[in-house]
């Protein structure tokens, strides 16, 4: 449901959709994305086109692509592993650090990456990666 709007943003509150089979089965966008990456109250901001027609009270369906689990695994597990391996090689071969400092450098890179994901608004990151499909199902004027 749309809570508030501005020129190019809308604030929505996510909940399960009665018309959605995956929401009702406990899977789908709500459990995979919004539960993991949004705040407890499930209210977040979405960027939309400047000429949007959304008004407070509108009900929307936000859907994610089927590759969502693969994207989440890549961003949360594979990328940090690659960062760790690269920084270990850089520390050992390029900087010629001792083993404890090489591991410290790799762990620091690992922590910086997760810190970046934590500090950046994760829903904004996922919205850009996933290109949510937004469909209006009811309007507050109907």
URHUVEN-V194599 format. One record per pair of residues at least 24 apart in sequence whose ideal C-beta (glycine too) atoms are under 7 Angstrom apart, sorted by the first residue. I is the first residue (numbers start at 1). J is the second residue. D is the distance in whole Angstrom. If there is no record, write none. Layout:
I|J|D ; I|J|D
This chain:
1|57|7 ; 1|59|6 ; 2|54|5 ; 2|55|7 ; 2|56|5 ; 2|57|6 ; 2|58|4 ; 2|60|6 ; 3|43|7 ; 3|56|6 ; 4|56|6 ; 5|54|6 ; 5|55|6 ; 5|56|6 ; 7|50|6 ; 8|47|6 ; 8|48|6 ; 8|50|5 ; 9|45|5 ; 9|46|7 ; 9|47|6 ; 9|48|7 ; 10|46|5 ; 10|48|6 ; 10|52|7 ; 10|54|5 ; 11|43|6 ; 11|45|5 ; 12|44|7 ; 12|46|6 ; 12|60|6 ; 13|42|6 ; 13|43|5 ; 14|38|7 ; 14|42|4 ; 15|42|7 ; 17|61|6 ; 29|62|6 ; 29|63|6 ; 29|64|4 ; 32|68|6 ; 32|69|7 ; 33|64|6 ; 33|68|6 ; 33|126|6 ; 37|122|4 ; 37|123|6 ; 37|126|6 ; 38|123|5 ; 44|123|4 ; 46|127|6 ; 46|132|7 ; 47|127|7 ; 54|136|7 ; 55|139|7 ; 55|140|6 ; 56|140|7 ; 57|140|3 ; 58|136|6 ; 58|138|7 ; 58|139|5 ; 58|140|6 ; 59|137|5 ; 59|138|4 ; 60|134|6 ; 60|135|7 ; 60|136|6 ; 60|137|7 ; 61|135|5 ; 61|137|6 ; 62|132|5 ; 62|134|6 ; 63|133|5 ; 64|130|5 ; 64|132|7 ; 65|130|6 ; 68|130|7 ; 71|129|6 ; 71|130|7 ; 79|113|7 ; 80|110|5 ; 80|113|5 ; 80|114|7 ; 83|109|5 ; 83|110|6 ; 83|113|5 ; 84|109|7 ; 84|110|5
